């Protein structure tokens, strides 16, 4: 699953498709937890000092306009999930499938397109794996 996220971030579509097919046959157990951990770290990396409501709104707007598939993403749900990653006291009531899509798009928007080096990505994925194991 870590390799799947790595290929998603790096844009290696052929390898991503191959890993996805393998996961489809083996199962995705634990993926939502890992994706959530990567999402949390990606948001923390993007907003290391927190963010105002306006900054989150601008980020989501930019993500929706520039990320493949972003336009179909519910802005309010994305703003809530990102705000909750920054402030755990914020309650979320977002459908898990919608949340997974938002988390994936946020990860792509924040870490993709060369925004992170291979070594930095490896470190982030290692940290996310450790976080996911704690849940």
Secondary structure, DSSP 8 states (H G I E B T S, - for coil): -HHHHHHHHHT-HHHHHHHHHHHHHH--TTHHHHHHHHHHHHHHHHTTT---HHHHHHHHHHHHHHSTTGGGS-HHHHHHHHHHHH-TTS-----HHHHHHHHHHHHHHHHTTTTS-HHHHHHHHHHHHHHHHH-
